[in-house]
Amino acid sequence: MRMILLALTAFGLLLLAACSGSATDPLPTAIPPSPTQILLPSPSLMPDPTESPSASESPAASSRRHKASSTPQPRLMQTPVPKGQRVELDGWVYESDGELLQPLHAVGEQAAGGNDFERVAQAALRLVATQLGLTETSLQVRHIQPITWPDASLGCPQEGMLYAQVLTPGYKVMVEAPDATYELHLDANGAGDFCPPRE
């Protein structure tokens, strides 16, 4: 019996020595987290380092500039949508041109800034009707996009002209006439011209 106790004691001491290791063993190193454990903010929530609003720019103007720069591209239709019909996708209102869905504005944006869009649409219709000698009722606004032009040329500089080098808020408007669709570049007040200019 005594032999069994001695054998068990020796075995226990050996087991204890093996588990504790020596005093000179290095501390265990931490296992780095796997890539799935690292949480990064969504790129859409990270600020764009290339955009820095000027000190004189109002928060509303900065918001409009950001919206204009983030306007989505036209989309292919998964199912046919009749020309002129509007649909909502991913937070944007699109209008079918028969082949593609053209982005008009963010959902809720027209309700908030509807008067601006109506004023700009009326200015665009008036400009095209006057220039082409048509009635406004024969025209249809197809697209209004708020945009910040890089200078006072409204994105359509003419050779030999000088323009103020200031960011200019405005709109790009597509107006459909019986013979063609025309692109207009307007400032925030609805003043502007065809782009490219008509001869």
ROSE-4610 file (N, C-alpha, C; in Angstrom, 1 decimal, always signed):
// ROSE-4610
residu = [M/M/M/R/R/R/M/M/M/I/I/I/L/L/L/L/L/L/A/A/A/L/L/L/T/T/T/A/A/A/F/F/F/G/G/G/L/L/L/L/L/L/L/L/L/L/L/L/A/A/A/A/A/A/C/C/C/S/S/S/G/G/G/S/S/S/A/A/A/T/T/T/D/D/D/P/P/P/L/L/L/P/P/P/T/T/T/A/A/A/I/I/I/P/P/P/P/P/P/S/S/S/P/P/P/T/T/T/Q/Q/Q/I/I/I/L/L/L/L/L/L/P/P/P/S/S/S/P/P/P/S/S/S/L/L/L/M/M/M/P/P/P/D/D/D/P/P/P/T/T/T/E/E/E/S/S/S/P/P/P/S/S/S/A/A/A/S/S/S/E/E/E/S/S/S/P/P/P/A/A/A/A/A/A/S/S/S/S/S/S/R/R/R/R/R/R/H/H/H/K/K/K/A/A/A/S/S/S/S/S/S/T/T/T/P/P/P/Q/Q/Q/P/P/P/R/R/R/L/L/L/M/M/M/Q/Q/Q/T/T/T/P/P/P/V/V/V/P/P/P/K/K/K/G/G/G/Q/Q/Q/R/R/R/V/V/V/E/E/E/L/L/L/D/D/D/G/G/G/W/W/W/V/V/V/Y/Y/Y/E/E/E/S/S/S/D/D/D/G/G/G/E/E/E/L/L/L/L/L/L/Q/Q/Q/P/P/P/L/L/L/H/H/H/A/A/A/V/V/V/G/G/G/E/E/E/Q/Q/Q/A/A/A/A/A/A/G/G/G/G/G/G/N/N/N/D/D/D/F/F/F/E/E/E/R/R/R/V/V/V/A/A/A/Q/Q/Q/A/A/A/A/A/A/L/L/L/R/R/R/L/L/L/V/V/V/A/A/A/T/T/T/Q/Q/Q/L/L/L/G/G/G/L/L/L/T/T/T/E/E/E/T/T/T/S/S/S/L/L/L/Q/Q/Q/V/V/V/R/R/R/H/H/H/I/I/I/Q/Q/Q/P/P/P/I/I/I/T/T/T/W/W/W/P/P/P/D/D/D/A/A/A/S/S/S/L/L/L/G/G/G/C/C/C/P/P/P/Q/Q/Q/E/E/E/G/G/G/M/M/M/L/L/L/Y/Y/Y/A/A/A/Q/Q/Q/V/V/V/L/L/L/T/T/T/P/P/P/G/G/G/Y/Y/Y/K/K/K/V/V/V/M/M/M/V/V/V/E/E/E/A/A/A/P/P/P/D/D/D/A/A/A/T/T/T/Y/Y/Y/E/E/E/L/L/L/H/H/H/L/L/L/D/D/D/A/A/A/N/N/N/G/G/G/A/A/A/G/G/G/D/D/D/F/F/F/C/C/C/P/P/P/P/P/P/R/R/R/E/E/E]
num = [1/1/1/2/2/2/3/3/3/4/4/4/5/5/5/6/6/6/7/7/7/8/8/8/9/9/9/10/10/10/11/11/11/12/12/12/13/13/13/14/14/14/15/15/15/16/16/16/17/17/17/18/18/18/19/19/19/20/20/20/21/21/21/22/22/22/23/23/23/24/24/24/25/25/25/26/26/26/27/27/27/28/28/28/29/29/29/30/30/30/31/31/31/32/32/32/33/33/33/34/34/34/35/35/35/36/36/36/37/37/37/38/38/38/39/39/39/40/40/40/41/41/41/42/42/42/43/43/43/44/44/44/45/45/45/46/46/46/47/47/47/48/48/48/49/49/49/50/50/50/51/51/51/52/52/52/53/53/53/54/54/54/55/55/55/56/56/56/57/57/57/58/58/58/59/59/59/60/60/60/61/61/61/62/62/62/63/63/63/64/64/64/65/65/65/66/66/66/67/67/67/68/68/68/69/69/69/70/70/70/71/71/71/72/72/72/73/73/73/74/74/74/75/75/75/76/76/76/77/77/77/78/78/78/79/79/79/80/80/80/81/81/81/82/82/82/83/83/83/84/84/84/85/85/85/86/86/86/87/87/87/88/88/88/89/89/89/90/90/90/91/91/91/92/92/92/93/93/93/94/94/94/95/95/95/96/96/96/97/97/97/98/98/98/99/99/99/100/100/100/101/101/101/102/102/102/103/103/103/104/104/104/105/105/105/106/106/106/107/107/107/108/108/108/109/109/109/110/110/110/111/111/111/112/112/112/113/113/113/114/114/114/115/115/115/116/116/116/117/117/117/118/118/118/119/119/119/120/120/120/121/121/121/122/122/122/123/123/123/124/124/124/125/125/125/126/126/126/127/127/127/128/128/128/129/129/129/130/130/130/131/131/131/132/132/132/133/133/133/134/134/134/135/135/135/136/136/136/137/137/137/138/138/138/139/139/139/140/140/140/141/141/141/142/142/142/143/143/143/144/144/144/145/145/145/146/146/146/147/147/147/148/148/148/149/149/149/150/150/150/151/151/151/152/152/152/153/153/153/154/154/154/155/155/155/156/156/156/157/157/157/158/158/158/159/159/159/160/160/160/161/161/161/162/162/162/163/163/163/164/164/164/165/165/165/166/166/166/167/167/167/168/168/168/169/169/169/170/170/170/171/171/171/172/172/172/173/173/173/174/174/174/175/175/175/176/176/176/177/177/177/178/178/178/179/179/179/180/180/180/181/181/181/182/182/182/183/183/183/184/184/184/185/185/185/186/186/186/187/187/187/188/188/188/189/189/189/190/190/190/191/191/191/192/192/192/193/193/193/194/194/194/195/195/195/196/196/196/197/197/197/198/198/198/199/199/199]
x = [+0.8/+0.0/+0.9/+1.9/+2.8/+3.5/+3.7/+4.3/+3.4/+2.1/+1.1/+1.0/+1.1/+1.0/+2.2/+3.4/+4.6/+4.6/+4.1/+4.0/+3.0/+1.9/+0.9/+1.4/+2.2/+2.8/+3.8/+4.6/+5.6/+5.0/+3.9/+3.2/+2.6/+2.0/+1.4/+2.4/+3.6/+4.6/+5.1/+5.3/+5.7/+4.7/+3.4/+2.4/+2.3/+2.5/+2.5/+3.6/+4.8/+6.0/+5.8/+5.2/+5.0/+4.0/+3.0/+2.0/+2.4/+3.2/+3.6/+4.7/+5.5/+6.6/+7.7/+8.8/+9.9/+9.6/+10.4/+10.2/+10.8/+11.6/+12.2/+11.3/+10.2/+9.4/+8.8/+8.8/+8.2/+6.7/+6.2/+4.7/+4.0/+2.9/+2.2/+1.8/+2.0/+1.7/+0.2/-0.3/-1.7/-1.9/-3.0/-3.4/-4.1/-3.5/-4.2/-5.6/-6.5/-7.9/-7.9/-8.9/-9.0/-9.7/-9.5/-10.1/-11.6/-12.3/-13.7/-14.0/-13.1/-13.3/-13.1/-12.4/-12.1/-13.3/-13.9/-15.0/-14.6/-14.8/-14.5/-15.7/-15.7/-17.0/-17.2/-18.5/-18.9/-18.2/-17.7/-17.1/-18.1/-19.4/-20.3/-20.5/-20.1/-20.2/-18.9/-17.8/-16.6/-16.5/-16.0/-15.9/-15.0/-15.3/-14.5/-13.4/-12.1/-11.0/-10.8/-11.3/-11.1/-12.2/-13.2/-14.2/-14.0/-13.8/-13.7/-14.5/-15.6/-16.5/-15.7/-15.9/-15.3/-15.9/-15.2/-15.7/-17.0/-17.1/-18.3/-19.5/-19.3/-20.3/-21.3/-22.6/-23.6/-23.8/-24.3/-24.5/-25.5/-26.5/-27.4/-26.8/-25.9/-25.2/-24.2/-23.6/-22.7/-23.5/-24.7/-25.5/-26.0/-26.4/-26.7/-25.6/-24.4/-23.2/-22.9/-23.1/-22.8/-23.8/-25.1/-26.2/-25.9/-25.5/-25.3/-24.1/-23.1/-22.0/-22.2/-23.3/-23.6/-24.8/-25.2/-26.3/-26.0/-26.9/-26.6/-26.6/-26.1/-26.1/-27.4/-27.8/-29.0/-28.9/-30.1/-30.1/-30.8/-30.4/-31.1/-32.3/-33.4/-34.7/-34.7/-35.0/-35.1/-36.4/-37.5/-38.8/-39.1/-39.8/-40.2/-41.0/-40.6/-41.4/-41.8/-43.1/-43.5/-42.8/-42.5/-41.8/-42.6/-41.8/-42.5/-42.9/-43.0/-43.4/-42.3/-42.6/-41.6/-41.6/-40.4/-40.3/-39.3/-39.5/-38.5/-37.6/-36.3/-35.3/-34.2/-33.9/-32.7/-32.7/-33.8/-33.9/-33.9/-34.0/-34.0/-35.3/-35.8/-36.9/-36.3/-36.7/-36.2/-37.4/-37.1/-38.1/-37.7/-38.6/-38.2/-38.2/-37.1/-37.1/-37.4/-37.9/-38.2/-37.1/-35.9/-34.8/-34.1/-33.9/-33.2/-34.0/-33.7/-34.3/-33.3/-33.8/-33.0/-33.2/-32.2/-32.4/-32.9/-33.9/-34.4/-34.0/-34.3/-33.9/-34.1/-33.5/-33.6/-35.1/-35.5/-36.9/-37.1/-38.1/-38.4/-37.7/-36.8/-36.1/-37.0/-37.8/-38.7/-39.7/-40.2/-41.2/-40.6/-39.3/-38.7/-38.3/-37.8/-37.4/-38.2/-39.5/-40.4/-40.5/-40.6/-40.8/-39.5/-38.3/-37.1/-37.2/-37.6/-37.7/-38.7/-39.9/-40.9/-40.4/-39.8/-39.3/-38.2/-37.3/-36.3/-36.9/-37.9/-38.6/-39.3/-39.9/-40.6/-39.6/-38.5/-37.4/-36.9/-36.7/-36.2/-37.2/-38.4/-39.5/-39.6/-39.5/-39.6/-38.4/-37.2/-36.0/-36.1/-36.4/-36.5/-37.6/-38.8/-39.9/-39.5/-38.8/-38.4/-37.4/-36.4/-35.3/-35.8/-36.7/-37.1/-38.4/-39.0/-40.3/-41.4/-41.5/-42.5/-43.3/-44.4/-45.2/-44.7/-44.8/-44.4/-45.1/-46.4/-47.2/-46.7/-45.9/-45.3/-44.0/-43.6/-42.3/-42.5/-41.6/-41.7/-40.3/-40.2/-39.0/-38.8/-37.7/-37.4/-36.5/-35.7/-34.7/-34.2/-34.2/-33.6/-32.6/-31.3/-30.3/-29.6/-29.7/-29.0/-27.5/-26.7/-25.3/-24.5/-23.3/-22.5/-21.5/-21.6/-20.7/-19.4/-18.3/-16.9/-16.6/-17.4/-17.2/-18.4/-18.4/-19.6/-20.0/-19.2/-19.6/-20.7/-21.0/-22.1/-21.7/-20.4/-20.0/-20.1/-20.2/-20.3/-19.6/-18.3/-17.5/-17.5/-17.5/-17.4/-16.0/-15.5/-14.1/-14.1/-13.0/-12.8/-13.5/-14.2/-14.9/-14.2/-14.3/-13.7/-14.8/-14.6/-15.7/-15.1/-15.9/-15.6/-15.3/-14.1/-13.7/-14.2/-15.5/-16.2/-17.1/-17.3/-18.3/-19.7/-20.4/-21.7/-22.8/-23.7/-24.8/-25.8/-26.3/-27.3/-27.9/-28.3/-29.0/-28.7/-28.7/-28.6/-30.1/-30.7/-32.1/-32.1/-32.9/-33.1/-34.6/-34.8/-36.1/-36.4/-37.5/-37.8/-38.8/-38.4/-39.2/-39.7/-40.6/-41.1/-40.0/-38.9/-37.9/-36.6/-36.4/-35.1/-35.2/-34.2/-34.1/-32.9/-33.1/-32.1/-31.6/-30.3/-29.7/-29.5/-29.9/-29.7/-28.9/-28.0/-27.2/-27.7/-28.2/-28.8/-28.1/-28.1/-27.7/-28.8/-28.6/-29.6/-30.8/-30.7/-31.9/-32.7/-32.2/-32.8/-32.3/-31.3/-30.7/-29.6/-29.5/-28.5/-28.8/-28.3/-28.4/-28.4/-28.5/-28.4/-26.9/-26.6/-25.3/-25.2/-24.5/-23.7/-24.6/-24.1/-24.9/-25.4/-26.6/-27.2/-26.6/-26.4/-25.8/-26.8]
y = [-1.2/+0.0/+1.2/+1.2/+2.3/+2.5/+1.5/+1.6/+2.3/+2.0/+2.6/+4.1/+4.5/+5.9/+6.7/+6.1/+6.7/+6.9/+5.9/+5.9/+7.0/+7.1/+8.2/+9.6/+9.7/+11.0/+11.4/+10.5/+10.8/+11.2/+10.4/+10.7/+12.1/+12.5/+13.8/+14.9/+14.7/+15.7/+15.9/+14.8/+14.9/+15.6/+15.3/+16.0/+17.5/+17.8/+19.2/+20.0/+19.4/+20.0/+20.2/+19.2/+19.3/+20.4/+20.6/+21.6/+23.0/+23.2/+24.5/+25.1/+24.3/+24.8/+25.4/+25.8/+26.4/+27.9/+28.5/+30.0/+30.8/+30.2/+31.0/+30.9/+30.1/+30.1/+31.5/+31.9/+33.2/+33.2/+34.4/+34.5/+34.1/+33.6/+33.2/+34.5/+34.5/+35.7/+35.7/+36.9/+37.1/+36.7/+36.1/+35.7/+36.9/+37.4/+38.6/+38.2/+39.2/+38.9/+38.6/+37.7/+37.4/+38.5/+38.6/+39.7/+39.9/+38.8/+38.9/+39.6/+39.6/+40.2/+41.7/+42.3/+43.7/+44.4/+45.3/+46.1/+47.4/+47.7/+48.9/+49.6/+51.0/+51.7/+51.5/+51.6/+51.5/+52.6/+52.3/+53.4/+54.6/+54.3/+55.3/+56.3/+55.8/+56.6/+57.4/+57.1/+57.7/+59.0/+60.1/+61.4/+61.3/+62.0/+62.0/+63.0/+62.6/+63.5/+64.5/+64.2/+65.2/+66.3/+66.2/+67.2/+68.0/+69.3/+70.1/+71.4/+71.5/+72.7/+73.9/+75.0/+76.3/+76.8/+77.7/+78.3/+79.1/+79.7/+80.5/+79.7/+78.4/+77.5/+77.2/+77.3/+77.0/+75.5/+75.0/+73.5/+73.1/+73.9/+73.5/+73.3/+74.3/+74.3/+73.1/+72.8/+71.6/+70.3/+70.3/+69.1/+68.9/+70.0/+70.0/+69.5/+70.1/+69.7/+68.2/+67.7/+66.2/+65.4/+65.8/+65.1/+65.1/+66.3/+66.3/+65.4/+65.4/+64.5/+63.1/+62.7/+61.3/+60.8/+61.5/+61.1/+59.8/+58.8/+57.5/+57.6/+56.6/+56.4/+55.9/+56.1/+55.5/+54.0/+53.3/+51.9/+51.2/+50.0/+49.1/+48.6/+48.5/+48.0/+46.5/+45.9/+44.5/+44.0/+44.8/+44.6/+45.9/+45.8/+47.0/+47.9/+49.2/+50.3/+51.3/+51.6/+52.5/+53.9/+54.4/+55.7/+56.8/+57.5/+58.6/+58.2/+56.8/+56.4/+56.4/+56.8/+57.0/+55.8/+55.4/+54.3/+54.7/+54.1/+54.3/+53.1/+53.3/+52.3/+52.8/+52.1/+52.4/+53.8/+54.4/+55.7/+56.8/+56.5/+57.5/+57.3/+58.4/+58.4/+58.4/+57.4/+57.2/+57.4/+57.9/+58.0/+57.2/+56.4/+55.6/+56.4/+56.2/+56.9/+55.9/+54.7/+53.7/+52.6/+53.0/+52.1/+52.0/+53.1/+53.2/+53.9/+53.6/+54.4/+55.6/+56.8/+58.0/+58.5/+58.7/+59.3/+60.7/+61.0/+62.3/+63.0/+62.4/+63.0/+62.0/+62.3/+61.4/+61.4/+60.3/+60.2/+61.2/+62.0/+63.0/+64.4/+64.4/+65.6/+66.6/+66.1/+67.0/+67.6/+66.7/+67.3/+68.4/+68.2/+69.3/+70.5/+70.2/+71.3/+71.4/+71.0/+71.0/+72.4/+73.4/+74.8/+75.1/+74.8/+75.0/+74.3/+73.0/+72.2/+72.8/+73.2/+73.7/+75.0/+75.9/+77.2/+76.9/+76.0/+75.7/+75.0/+74.2/+73.6/+74.6/+75.6/+76.7/+77.5/+77.8/+78.6/+77.9/+76.6/+75.8/+75.7/+75.5/+75.5/+76.8/+77.9/+79.2/+79.5/+79.1/+79.3/+78.6/+77.3/+76.5/+77.0/+77.3/+77.7/+79.0/+79.9/+81.2/+81.0/+80.2/+80.0/+79.2/+78.3/+77.5/+77.9/+78.9/+79.4/+78.4/+77.7/+76.7/+77.1/+76.4/+76.7/+75.8/+76.3/+75.6/+74.2/+74.2/+73.0/+71.9/+72.2/+71.2/+70.6/+71.1/+70.7/+69.9/+69.1/+68.3/+68.2/+68.6/+68.4/+67.0/+66.4/+65.0/+64.7/+65.7/+65.4/+66.7/+66.8/+68.0/+67.4/+67.8/+67.4/+68.6/+68.7/+69.7/+69.5/+70.5/+70.3/+71.6/+71.5/+72.6/+72.7/+73.7/+73.9/+74.4/+74.0/+74.4/+75.9/+76.6/+78.0/+78.7/+80.0/+80.7/+80.3/+79.5/+79.0/+78.0/+77.5/+76.5/+75.2/+74.9/+73.6/+73.6/+74.8/+74.9/+76.1/+76.2/+77.4/+77.6/+78.8/+79.2/+79.8/+79.5/+79.9/+81.4/+82.0/+83.4/+84.2/+83.4/+84.1/+83.8/+84.8/+84.6/+84.4/+83.6/+83.3/+83.4/+83.9/+83.9/+82.5/+82.3/+81.0/+80.7/+80.6/+80.3/+79.1/+78.3/+77.2/+77.9/+77.4/+78.0/+76.9/+77.0/+76.0/+76.3/+75.2/+75.3/+73.9/+73.8/+72.6/+72.2/+70.9/+70.4/+69.9/+70.4/+70.1/+69.5/+68.4/+67.9/+68.2/+68.8/+69.2/+68.5/+67.8/+67.1/+68.0/+68.2/+69.0/+68.0/+68.4/+67.4/+66.9/+67.7/+67.2/+66.6/+66.9/+66.5/+66.7/+66.2/+66.5/+67.4/+68.5/+69.5/+69.5/+69.8/+69.9/+71.3/+71.7/+73.1/+73.1/+74.1/+74.3/+75.6/+75.6/+76.7/+77.0/+78.3/+78.6/+78.4/+78.8/+78.5/+79.4/+80.5/+81.3/+80.9/+79.9/+79.4/+80.1/+80.9/+81.5/+80.7/+80.6/+79.8/+79.7/+78.5/+78.4/+76.9/+76.6/+75.3/+74.9/+73.6/+73.1/+71.8/+71.8/+72.9/+74.0/+75.3/+76.4/+76.2/+76.7/+76.6/+77.7/+77.4/+78.3/+79.4]
z = [+0.0/+0.0/+0.0/+0.8/+0.8/-0.5/-1.3/-2.6/-3.6/-3.4/-4.3/-4.0/-2.7/-2.3/-2.8/-2.7/-3.2/-4.7/-5.4/-6.9/-7.3/-6.6/-6.9/-6.6/-5.5/-5.2/-6.2/-6.6/-7.7/-9.0/-9.4/-10.6/-10.5/-9.4/-9.2/-9.3/-8.7/-8.8/-10.2/-10.9/-12.3/-13.2/-12.9/-13.7/-13.4/-12.1/-11.7/-12.3/-12.4/-12.9/-14.4/-15.1/-16.6/-16.9/-16.1/-16.4/-16.1/-15.1/-14.7/-15.5/-16.2/-17.0/-16.2/-16.8/-16.1/-15.9/-15.0/-14.8/-15.9/-16.8/-17.9/-19.2/-19.2/-20.4/-20.7/-22.0/-22.3/-22.1/-21.8/-21.7/-23.0/-22.9/-24.1/-24.9/-26.2/-27.1/-27.4/-27.5/-27.8/-29.3/-29.6/-30.9/-31.6/-32.7/-33.3/-33.7/-33.7/-34.1/-35.6/-35.9/-37.3/-38.1/-39.4/-40.1/-39.9/-39.6/-39.4/-38.1/-37.2/-35.9/-35.9/-36.9/-37.0/-37.6/-36.9/-37.4/-37.9/-39.2/-39.8/-40.2/-40.1/-40.5/-42.0/-42.4/-43.8/-44.5/-45.8/-46.6/-46.8/-46.9/-47.1/-45.9/-44.7/-43.6/-43.3/-44.0/-43.8/-44.6/-44.0/-44.7/-45.9/-47.0/-48.2/-47.9/-47.9/-47.6/-48.7/-49.9/-51.0/-50.9/-50.1/-50.0/-48.8/-48.9/-47.7/-48.0/-47.4/-47.6/-47.1/-47.9/-47.5/-46.2/-45.6/-44.3/-44.6/-45.7/-46.0/-46.5/-46.8/-47.3/-46.2/-46.4/-45.4/-45.3/-44.2/-44.1/-45.2/-45.5/-46.5/-47.9/-48.2/-49.5/-49.5/-48.4/-48.3/-48.6/-48.0/-48.1/-49.6/-50.2/-51.7/-52.5/-52.2/-53.0/-52.8/-51.6/-51.4/-52.1/-52.1/-52.8/-54.3/-54.8/-56.3/-56.7/-55.8/-56.2/-56.0/-55.3/-55.1/-55.8/-56.9/-57.7/-58.4/-58.3/-58.9/-60.4/-61.0/-62.5/-62.9/-64.2/-64.7/-64.6/-64.4/-64.2/-65.3/-65.6/-66.5/-65.9/-66.6/-66.1/-66.0/-64.8/-64.7/-65.3/-65.1/-65.8/-66.5/-67.7/-68.4/-67.6/-67.7/-67.1/-68.2/-68.3/-69.4/-69.3/-70.4/-70.5/-69.7/-68.9/-68.1/-66.7/-66.5/-65.2/-64.2/-62.9/-61.9/-60.9/-60.5/-59.5/-58.4/-57.2/-56.1/-56.0/-56.0/-55.8/-54.9/-53.9/-53.0/-52.6/-52.2/-51.7/-52.8/-54.0/-55.1/-56.0/-56.5/-57.5/-58.9/-59.7/-61.0/-62.0/-63.2/-64.2/-65.4/-66.0/-67.2/-68.4/-69.2/-70.5/-71.6/-71.3/-72.2/-72.3/-72.0/-72.0/-70.7/-70.0/-68.8/-67.7/-66.5/-65.4/-65.0/-65.2/-65.0/-63.6/-62.8/-61.4/-61.5/-60.7/-60.6/-59.3/-58.2/-56.9/-55.8/-54.7/-53.5/-53.1/-52.5/-52.0/-50.9/-51.0/-50.0/-50.3/-51.2/-51.6/-52.3/-53.2/-54.0/-53.0/-52.1/-51.1/-50.3/-49.9/-49.1/-50.0/-51.2/-52.0/-53.3/-53.2/-54.3/-55.0/-54.2/-54.8/-55.7/-55.2/-56.0/-57.3/-57.3/-58.5/-59.5/-58.9/-59.8/-60.4/-59.6/-60.1/-61.2/-61.0/-62.0/-63.3/-63.1/-64.2/-65.1/-64.4/-65.1/-65.9/-65.3/-65.9/-67.1/-67.0/-68.1/-69.3/-69.0/-70.0/-70.7/-69.9/-70.5/-71.5/-71.0/-71.8/-73.2/-73.1/-74.3/-75.2/-74.7/-75.5/-76.2/-75.5/-76.1/-77.2/-76.9/-77.9/-79.1/-79.0/-80.1/-80.7/-80.1/-80.7/-80.5/-79.4/-79.1/-77.9/-77.7/-76.5/-75.4/-74.2/-73.0/-72.9/-73.3/-73.2/-74.1/-75.1/-76.0/-75.5/-74.4/-73.8/-72.5/-72.1/-70.9/-70.2/-68.9/-68.2/-67.8/-68.2/-68.0/-66.8/-66.5/-65.4/-64.8/-63.5/-62.8/-61.8/-62.0/-61.1/-60.4/-59.1/-58.4/-58.5/-58.8/-59.0/-58.6/-58.2/-57.9/-59.1/-59.9/-61.1/-60.6/-61.3/-60.8/-60.9/-61.8/-62.0/-62.6/-62.9/-63.3/-64.8/-65.4/-66.8/-66.7/-65.6/-65.4/-66.1/-66.2/-66.8/-68.3/-68.9/-70.3/-70.8/-70.6/-71.0/-72.5/-72.9/-74.3/-74.6/-75.7/-76.1/-76.1/-75.6/-75.5/-74.4/-73.6/-72.5/-71.1/-70.2/-68.9/-67.9/-66.9/-65.9/-64.5/-63.6/-62.2/-61.7/-61.0/-60.6/-59.2/-59.1/-57.8/-58.0/-57.0/-57.0/-57.1/-58.1/-58.4/-58.3/-57.3/-57.2/-58.3/-58.8/-59.9/-60.2/-61.4/-61.9/-63.3/-63.5/-64.9/-65.2/-66.3/-66.6/-68.0/-68.2/-69.5/-69.8/-71.0/-71.5/-72.8/-72.9/-74.1/-74.9/-76.2/-77.1/-78.2/-79.1/-80.1/-81.0/-81.2/-82.2/-81.5/-80.2/-79.6/-78.1/-77.3/-75.9/-75.7/-74.9/-74.8/-73.3/-73.2/-71.9/-71.6/-70.4/-69.9/-68.7/-68.6/-67.3/-66.8/-65.5/-64.9/-63.6/-63.1/-61.8/-60.8/-59.5/-58.5/-58.7/-59.5/-59.8/-61.0/-61.7/-62.9/-64.2/-64.1/-65.3/-65.9/-67.2/-67.8/-69.3/-69.9/-71.3/-71.7/-73.0/-73.5/-73.4/-73.2/-73.2/-74.0/-75.1/-75.7/-76.2/-76.3/-76.7/-78.1/-78.4/-79.7/-80.6/-81.8/-82.8/-83.2]
